[in-house]
Amino acid sequence: MSKLVTKITDRDVDFSQWYTDVCKEADLVSYSSVKGSMIIRPYGYAIWENIQKILDQEFKKTGHENVQMPMFIPESLLNVEKEHVKGFAPEVAWVTHGGEEKLEERMCVRPTSEVLFCEHYKNIIHSYRDLPKLYNQWCTIVRWEKTTRPFLRSREIMWQEGHTMHKTSEEAKAETLRMLKIYENFQRNILALPVLVGRKTEKEKFAGAEETYTLEAMMYDGVALQNGTSHYFGDHFAKAFGIQFLDEDNTLKTPYQTSWGVTTRMIGGIIMTHGDNHGLVLPPKIAPIKVIFIPIGTDERVLSTIEKIASNLKEEITYKIDDSDKSPGFKFAAAEVKGIPIRVEVGLRDLEKEEVVLVRRDTLEKKSIKISQVQEEIEKMLEQIQQDMYNRALKRRDEMIYDVKDYETLKDYAKNKPGFMKINWCGNMACEDQIKEETGLKSRCIIENEEATGPCIVCGQKATKRIYVGKQY
Amino acid sequence: MSKLVTKITDRDVDFSQWYTDVCKEADLVSYSSVKGSMIIRPYGYAIWENIQKILDQEFKKTGHENVQMPMFIPESLLNVEKEHVKGFAPEVAWVTHGGEEKLEERMCVRPTSEVLFCEHYKNIIHSYRDLPKLYNQWCTIVRWEKTTRPFLRSREIMWQEGHTMHKTSEEAKAETLRMLKIYENFQRNILALPVLVGRKTEKEKFAGAEETYTLEAMMYDGVALQNGTSHYFGDHFAKAFGIQFLDEDNTLKTPYQTSWGVTTRMIGGIIMTHGDNHGLVLPPKIAPIKVIFIPIGTDERVLSTIEKIASNLKEEITYKIDDSDKSPGFKFAAAEVKGIPIRVEVGLRDLEKEEVVLVRRDTLEKKSIKISQVQEEIEKMLEQIQQDMYNRALKRRDEMIYDVKDYETLKDYAKNKPGFMKINWCGNMACEDQIKEETGLKSRCIIENEEATGPCIVCGQKATKRIYVGKQY
């Protein structure tokens, strides 16, 4: 195929460099003098806009309302919930001066907004009539990471954070799982990412949460990407903040809380799951441009045919016509590196046969199609690509999940077999720590619907759980 | 009318308190322990979402692309353009620590992003083929204001900032005016705000700009609200950043630049232009809820009639049915304080006559309408409200613009007549300063299509310009 314009490292030679190359060559991001932050360029931002639009509809359909909290958190407010501050204080950016003046109390840029929502909820929740409160916020947060990579780990993160309050713990738990399901469906059906969904261990859960649920995607290199979380807080924060409501039975009660979030990291997940040596491969449902038309030659009949086909496409099938003065080969490569799902090549020779050529980005297969059938074929092909991308990723992921029974094999696989290992575990954090230390594998999530099949892989004591372990981004 | 739930100060007794009351009682904002920042609550945020949606479509229609720049600016980067840093350095928030570590170079939270865009443009603009670059960003900026008021002056400001680069100064100037026009049309047609549009004086223009155009709205109390600006930068920033492109004639040239922005301040403008003693009054085109249905009594026929009417409304006519267990009087007042354009009251007595009652929020007029005609009437009434609100605001504003010929009258009016004064001016900053110092009036904008009608109102020398002066928020 065409590799005229791209300087993309081979994916199997240096996956990390391949990733950086794709981010850059597909015009997704750029760098600046602001260390650890990225510039999201128009093409990358258009993907994020599509993500926002679809998820925001889902949130609104389920009764959530968008709000906007301050971006700063005074130090004393961050300190209210002890587990939480311990988790976040080491990685926040501190504002100490406003203009020339030193602040009386320093403030961090929000690393997450639990404490801001709790302070607000204390002001607006008084009666059972005020519940549930189902709020969401689209914003940027800051975590002072030492090593950063575009989309995967950045000092500034664009995300949404849902924060909800409920009358009962049952209702809050149901909300935690409801939002997890919305994320799961979104990632499977729209991003074509086969995610493992489960509960985090004590060690890995969110600072301050009672339970954390996670969506774990596996990248092409077998490394895990935690691609979203949903937390059940119980009443920890509510108690720390003194939030209470008068219930129907006329007694004061403490409400139960959740939070849940996904970030631009999902774009990293798309790149590292679907991309190939030609660049990005975008699932049609999230692609900003679903079809690109490339004229072969400059004959008027070619351009008018393209315009006729394009203008008859359904509105949701966004397209671009590349009528720039570059060569067709250059245009093919440019469309490939950007991962546009379908390329339509139109030349005079095709027109004589009343045909055009459709090229699938995911497989690079070419197909000649009668012009009279092209709209229908494009619709069908987009659906097929979406489905095939998911199935291909699922198959690859499943082939890289290993049921490992003994610790020596685990150590060997950790070195030699990229992927996730399913293991039996006693539930003791010491064993989890030992695995982490000796193999670099971290627990991904508890496999909720499987019983242990043998003793703990580390200590040999009775196992109570099956878990996935794996390396992570 | 109904004033059961609201505790709103009389607008003519204490306008400032009235404003604060409306912001709070209409559930637009709330406060937190983060001084100078506000919480934008769901109803307030829904207005902002509507603003964003409509403006973003306009930007995209005119070829602009959204991007996301870092939120931090290293001090050395802020310092590159001298006028610019002088204007902004005194009012930025400085981040000095990341986690436990002191930063090698402190960074401010962006007060505006010219320098970030310029640094990026230097990297991506090389050839005439790369121009124009038409970028926009929706984000939050920070300016460390001493005194703050919700929407009007806040330490954190949600806004959009367009930043564009062009081959020629003519093209950049045309862009400056094109975006000004988009703002003007939006504010007139959607927000029903009669804005004065013109160029700022040297004294009042944006730090670093060659020309600043402004949209000046007049609030109910006669005080000006600068409600958006569009700047032509010439090549100042481009030169300071060393941005150059190879033109078609094979010579290196410096591009020309614009920036333009509007903020959540526009919501303050809506409140203070249209609001009354019952609370907020929203122009239908920006109202999150355009129609509220209030059942009188709990008879099943009442509710089923409401549902039938509501479900037959056009999709863009967003509505709410208030079937809570509050009294109708309470619900009327609640709908009024939120400024919902049309209230539909449905009771059994009306149903017997096959009628419902429509109440316009802007005039509080009631009208009985046959059920068969209600959808049509609602559509007509929404249009009428939108038009009437604009015309009413325009008339009031025009009545508060005074043509003032001598300085003594200007001083008198500054004390006794709220509004804008049209004056003749020599163009000298000293006279502008003197007016500001002695009367508190600041120049709003130059009246581009009017010749001076006499000597400068201050120094008596030849006047070269007509300008508006007025107090400002």
Boltz contact constraints between the chains, C-beta under 6 A:
constraints:
  - contact:
      token1: [A, 32]
      token2: [B, 70]
      max_distance: 6.0
  - contact:
      token1: [A, 32]
      token2: [B, 119]
      max_distance: 6.0
  - contact:
      token1: [A, 33]
      token2: [B, 74]
      max_distance: 6.0
  - contact:
      token1: [A, 33]
      token2: [B, 77]
      max_distance: 6.0
  - contact:
      token1: [A, 34]
      token2: [B, 70]
      max_distance: 6.0
  - contact:
      token1: [A, 34]
      token2: [B, 72]
      max_distance: 6.0
  - contact:
      token1: [A, 37]
      token2: [B, 70]
      max_distance: 6.0
  - contact:
      token1: [A, 39]
      token2: [B, 69]
      max_distance: 6.0
  - contact:
      token1: [A, 39]
      token2: [B, 120]
      max_distance: 6.0
  - contact:
      token1: [A, 40]
      token2: [B, 68]
      max_distance: 6.0
  - contact:
      token1: [A, 41]
      token2: [B, 67]
      max_distance: 6.0
  - contact:
      token1: [A, 42]
      token2: [B, 65]
      max_distance: 6.0
  - contact:
      token1: [A, 42]
      token2: [B, 67]
      max_distance: 6.0
  - contact:
      token1: [A, 45]
      token2: [B, 66]
      max_distance: 6.0
  - contact:
      token1: [A, 45]
      token2: [B, 67]
      max_distance: 6.0
  - contact:
      token1: [A, 45]
      token2: [B, 68]
      max_distance: 6.0
  - contact:
      token1: [A, 65]
      token2: [B, 42]
      max_distance: 6.0
  - contact:
      token1: [A, 66]
      token2: [B, 45]
      max_distance: 6.0
  - contact:
      token1: [A, 67]
      token2: [B, 41]
      max_distance: 6.0
  - contact:
      token1: [A, 67]
      token2: [B, 42]
      max_distance: 6.0
  - contact:
      token1: [A, 67]
      token2: [B, 45]
      max_distance: 6.0
  - contact:
      token1: [A, 68]
      token2: [B, 40]
      max_distance: 6.0
  - contact:
      token1: [A, 68]
      token2: [B, 45]
      max_distance: 6.0
  - contact:
      token1: [A, 69]
      token2: [B, 39]
      max_distance: 6.0
  - contact:
      token1: [A, 70]
      token2: [B, 32]
      max_distance: 6.0
  - contact:
      token1: [A, 70]
      token2: [B, 34]
      max_distance: 6.0
  - contact:
      token1: [A, 70]
      token2: [B, 37]
      max_distance: 6.0
  - contact:
      token1: [A, 71]
      token2: [B, 140]
      max_distance: 6.0
  - contact:
      token1: [A, 71]
      token2: [B, 156]
      max_distance: 6.0
  - contact:
      token1: [A, 72]
      token2: [B, 34]
      max_distance: 6.0
  - contact:
      token1: [A, 74]
      token2: [B, 33]
      max_distance: 6.0
  - contact:
      token1: [A, 77]
      token2: [B, 33]
      max_distance: 6.0
  - contact:
      token1: [A, 90]
      token2: [B, 99]
      max_distance: 6.0
  - contact:
      token1: [A, 91]
      token2: [B, 99]
      max_distance: 6.0
  - contact:
      token1: [A, 93]
      token2: [B, 95]
      max_distance: 6.0
  - contact:
      token1: [A, 93]
      token2: [B, 98]
      max_distance: 6.0
  - contact:
      token1: [A, 94]
      token2: [B, 97]
      max_distance: 6.0
  - contact:
      token1: [A, 95]
      token2: [B, 93]
      max_distance: 6.0
  - contact:
      token1: [A, 95]
      token2: [B, 95]
      max_distance: 6.0
  - contact:
      token1: [A, 96]
      token2: [B, 96]
      max_distance: 6.0
  - contact:
      token1: [A, 97]
      token2: [B, 94]
      max_distance: 6.0
  - contact:
      token1: [A, 98]
      token2: [B, 93]
      max_distance: 6.0
  - contact:
      token1: [A, 98]
      token2: [B, 144]
      max_distance: 6.0
  - contact:
      token1: [A, 99]
      token2: [B, 90]
      max_distance: 6.0
  - contact:
      token1: [A, 99]
      token2: [B, 91]
      max_distance: 6.0
  - contact:
      token1: [A, 99]
      token2: [B, 144]
      max_distance: 6.0
  - contact:
      token1: [A, 119]
      token2: [B, 32]
      max_distance: 6.0
  - contact:
      token1: [A, 120]
      token2: [B, 39]
      max_distance: 6.0
  - contact:
      token1: [A, 140]
      token2: [B, 71]
      max_distance: 6.0
  - contact:
      token1: [A, 144]
      token2: [B, 98]
      max_distance: 6.0
  - contact:
      token1: [A, 144]
      token2: [B, 99]
      max_distance: 6.0
  - contact:
      token1: [A, 156]
      token2: [B, 71]
      max_distance: 6.0
